[in-house]
Amino acid sequence: MIMQNHLFGKDSEIVSKAHYNPDTETLFLTYLSGPTTIAYRNVPVTLYNELLRSAYPDVCIRFKIQARHPFRRVGKSYGALNYTFMK
């Protein structure tokens, strides 16, 4: 498993970083509120790359990831917290 990582810096008002596992098509987003990390399932690498290239990553997150992909909250080490994927 080769995890791809991205720091958003000032490009996003809702997330600080993204971690993507292409083997499982799982995208981990760490939100600024909390901080909380959410895992999104079935995210194709093309969508992850679109997120990284987007001039408006928050719009991409809200309308293409949050609205369309099952999710669960995860712990600091990306381990599951007794939550199953929702949706």
C-alpha positions as CSV (number, residue, x, y, z in Angstrom):
1,M,0.0,0.0,0.0
2,I,1.5,3.3,-1.1
3,M,-0.4,6.1,0.5
4,Q,-0.5,9.4,-1.5
5,N,-0.5,12.5,0.7
6,H,-1.5,16.1,0.1
7,L,-1.5,19.2,2.3
8,F,-4.1,21.9,1.3
9,G,-2.6,24.8,3.2
10,K,-4.7,27.9,2.5
11,D,-6.4,26.3,-0.6
12,S,-9.2,24.9,1.6
13,E,-11.3,26.3,4.4
14,I,-12.6,22.9,5.5
15,V,-9.8,20.4,5.3
16,S,-6.1,20.4,6.1
17,K,-4.9,17.3,4.4
18,A,-5.8,14.3,2.2
19,H,-4.4,10.8,2.2
20,Y,-5.3,8.4,-0.6
21,N,-4.9,4.7,-0.9
22,P,-5.2,3.7,-4.5
23,D,-5.3,0.0,-3.7
24,T,-8.5,0.3,-1.8
25,E,-9.8,3.5,-3.4
26,T,-10.1,5.1,0.0
27,L,-9.7,8.8,0.5
28,F,-9.0,10.1,4.1
29,L,-9.7,13.8,4.6
30,T,-8.6,15.5,7.8
31,Y,-11.1,18.4,8.6
32,L,-10.0,21.6,10.3
33,S,-12.9,21.3,12.8
34,G,-11.9,18.8,15.4
35,P,-9.5,17.8,13.8
36,T,-11.5,14.9,12.5
37,T,-10.5,12.4,9.8
38,I,-13.2,10.9,7.6
39,A,-12.6,7.9,5.3
40,Y,-14.5,8.0,2.0
41,R,-14.8,4.7,0.1
42,N,-14.9,3.9,-3.6
43,V,-13.1,7.2,-4.6
44,P,-11.4,6.6,-8.0
45,V,-7.9,7.9,-8.5
46,T,-9.3,10.2,-11.2
47,L,-11.5,12.0,-8.6
48,Y,-8.5,12.2,-6.2
49,N,-6.4,13.8,-8.9
50,E,-9.3,16.2,-9.8
51,L,-9.4,17.3,-6.1
52,L,-5.7,18.0,-6.1
53,R,-5.9,20.1,-9.3
54,S,-9.1,21.9,-8.4
55,A,-9.0,25.7,-8.0
56,Y,-11.9,25.2,-5.5
57,P,-11.2,22.0,-3.6
58,D,-14.0,22.7,-1.0
59,V,-16.6,22.6,-3.8
60,C,-15.1,19.3,-5.1
61,I,-15.2,17.8,-1.6
62,R,-18.8,18.9,-0.9
63,F,-20.4,18.0,-4.2
64,K,-18.3,15.2,-5.6
65,I,-17.0,13.4,-2.5
66,Q,-19.2,14.0,0.5
67,A,-22.4,13.8,-1.5
68,R,-21.6,10.6,-3.4
69,H,-19.3,8.3,-1.4
70,P,-19.9,6.2,1.7
71,F,-17.9,7.4,4.7
72,R,-16.8,6.6,8.2
73,R,-15.0,8.5,10.9
74,V,-11.5,7.2,11.7
75,G,-9.0,7.6,14.5
76,K,-5.7,9.5,14.4
77,S,-3.8,6.5,13.0
78,Y,-6.5,5.9,10.3
79,G,-7.9,3.0,12.3
80,A,-11.7,2.5,12.4
81,L,-13.6,3.8,15.4
82,N,-16.6,1.4,15.7
83,Y,-18.4,3.1,12.8
84,T,-19.4,1.3,9.6
85,F,-19.5,3.2,6.3
86,M,-22.7,5.3,6.1
87,K,-25.0,5.9,3.2
